[in-house]
């Protein structure tokens, strides 16, 4: 049924029509979500070829397609291709949409995730710091000794945790819990970056630095919930065993689940559907698979 729908579009619109590329992309995403990565990959590559031909090799929609293709390859362990696709997508977003576009931060997180899976921790760390530094600069200006991004604060606390002559660990950093909310950045992406870098610090044994970022992310989440409640919206449920909705922290030397880093999954719009008109092919595809659109 799905192939029939695609065939109809190709016949009526032509093989290189943008709508055909959209259909191919959505089919690839659906196959990917069902774990059929090998079936999804050629569909995604065909969509990429059409978009490059119709839109040009540096169009943002091409970057979106590259992101989807990278994730499909990542789920198959094809890391050399993964890095190539993410890096190309990042280059397109930066050149066409600018450094401050939310897709830049999201793609950096996705690429960092691929690095983590290969044990390339330093490469991942660099990307996470770039995201947090940019978000800080947009809100607070250029970095200097008196204007430091949260990751630098975290590392200084780590370096001085056993130094009795230093008061760096006593420096208040509560305000950082909400600093990114006012920044011109995608807040969920920045919050996830805090969690990801915190998990990486924890894996490296930098527990003070990890807790600084984790606390920042938790404060941000709590502030967002309180703001939603104040606005008359329904707030999230509290986590059992915590008065303020925070999850209890495990021992500082314990990694989450089989030694994996917490928060390192590809959760930042890693796969993207192409929106279509109500009742269009995307809706029909969902219905054919027995899913809700």
Secondary structure, DSSP 8 states (H G I E B T S, - for coil): -HHHHHHHHHHHH-TT-HHHHHHHHHHHHHHHHTT-HHHHHHHHHHHHHHHHHHH-TT-HHHHHHHHHHHHHHHTTT-HHHHHHHHHHHHHHHHHHH-TTSHHHHHHHHHHHHHHHHTT-HHHHHHHHHHHHHHHHHHHH-S-BTTB--HHHHHHHHHHTTT-TT--GGGS--GGGGGHHHHSSS-HHHHHHHHHHHHHHHHHTT-HHHHHHHHHHHHHHHHHHHHHHHHTT-------TT-TTS------TT--BTTTB-TT-S--SS-S------TTSHHHHHHHHTT---
